[in-house]
Structure formats: structure tokens, C-alpha cells
């Protein structure tokens, strides 16, 4: 029990490390109705999955939960230090396409900026499951559920990029996570002898090449949903180690490069810092790989590990300016 009311499991049990809170007096029976209630309030699910993007404002509902310091279904090393994060329902989480993007969420008390870190399996489109601390910025936690508006933040201050090759990766099976990109990612490609090869994103936010990429080092070309693109050369086959760079997808530092390092620098190369036409994001599913079997925090995916947060230094002010309007891309094919 807490002074906000009891923790409880929703109709689909939360995994370890995910605790949901409601206003005082909530019961297990009320928990069973929560998904149906919010689905009716925020409307029907969209025809296809897509992360929040562009400058449009959306209407919805917010609840809150506690990730207990873990990095959520997006496989971040840990929750951000400021604890300003959000979990999205499957339609907006979009098989990890939303991971690492930022939302400005406005409620009765004001506006807060949060990073997409997790999936809320039972949440309908428009239902945001905020961290407890983020919810307290916009509403009295005793209320439990509040009306909100929210919009994607275009080109938020963040970065530089960080990459992490997954435990168990080898010459013959490769998986990499990219963080601190600010905008949702559309594609991650790896340079091979025959040119650029697209990697396949899985719903725990790693990009895979099931037959491997050889011994490395590798160059990775990263493109976000607005067409920002950059290249990170010199990525080492160093499973389980976060390799920090000085490369950004946009703004200062999105130009030329010198390579990645475990706590150091790399940036864009071969002219790939240019901004191509807006890319269509993809979130393709793939059969389980011969690599290690992950166990996620909200659906199958790797357990978060201790260490660097893998998140940018984007501020989480209690009041933030509105993002610039932009065309909203889609992951629908």
C-alpha cells in the first residue's frame, strides 16, 4: 500500500519491475475494467501502428506506473536519471518504432517532456502511462487518470548518439541498439562489402542481422522519420559495451566523423550527414534469431542492464515550448 493507493496488476499481468498505481480506493475489480474504460474514452485504435510524430496535437488519457529504475521494453540501460519517461500502447509503441522519441504532455497542472522508454501492452491508442514523477508534474497523483493532450517533439536537444552491440553478438549473429537520437528512427543500416545492408528492428529496440556482419569494425548509417541521416564508423564488435560517439542526427555535430569509442567520439562520414527526403519508418517483425533469447520488461526483449543510461541529456522542464509543426510520417506500408 502507498499513500496513493494500492499497486495492482491489470488484466494482462505486468512483468517484474512494472507497477501500476491508481487513486486511493482502487480495487482489483477496478483494475480489470481500466483497459475497457480507457479504450472507450480515447477512441478506437488506428488502422495501423505508428509512433507519435510531426507537430500535430493528440488528445488522450494518462495514468502512471513505476519502472523501478529499469529501462523498459526499449532496452535502455536504465530509466533516465530525471525519471521523465512514458510507456505507450502497442499502436503507438509500434514494435519499438517510438523508442527514444520525446513527447510534450499537457495536463491540468502544466506540460512535461518525457522520453518513450516502454510499452504498455493493455493501453489503447491515446493512453499514456507516465512515470509517477512525470504524472505529478501535470496532475495530482491522487486522481489516477486525467485527460491530456500530447505531441511529438521534433528535433529535441539530445545526443550525441550511442550504440550498444548486444550480448551474444558474434561474426555470425549481430544486434545493435542505437540511443540518444531524439527523433524516432526509421532505419539503421550497416556497411558491408556489397554496400549498405538494412538491419531489422525487433520490438525490444535492437536492430538485427541474423546471419551476422563479420568481425567488424562496422559503419552504421542511421536515418530518422524526418529524413535526418548520419553515419557512425568504427563500431566495434564489443558485446554488452556502450560505445559513445560525438555524432548527432541533426544540429551541431551532424557533419563529418572520426569513429566511435567506448566513451568517445565519432560522427557522420561519406556525405551521409545530408538530409534526404523523409523516410518511411519500418518496424518489421522477424522470427527468433539463433542469438540469445531476450526477456523484456513489458514484452519479449532483453533485460535491461546496469550502467550508462543510453539516453540523451534532453531537459525535462515542467513547462516546455511547443514543437515546430512538421509532416507526420507513418510506419504503415
ABEGO torsion letter per residue (X at the ends): XBAAEBBBBBABBBBBGBBBBBBBGBBAAAAAAAAAAAAAAAEBBBABBBBBBEABBBBBBBBBBBAGGBAEAAGBABBBAAGBBBBBBAAAAGGGAABGBBBBBBBAAEBBBBBBABBBAABBBGBBBBBAAAAAAABBAAAGBBBBBBBBBBGBBBOBBBBBBBBGBBAABBBBBBBGAGBBBABBBBBBAAEBBBBBBBAAGBBBBAAEAEAOBBBBBBBBAAGBBBBBBGBBBBBGBBBBBABBABEBGABBBAEBBAABBBBBBGGAABBBBBBBBBBBBBBBBABBBBBBAABBEBBBBBEBAGBBABBBBABBBBBBBBBBBBABX
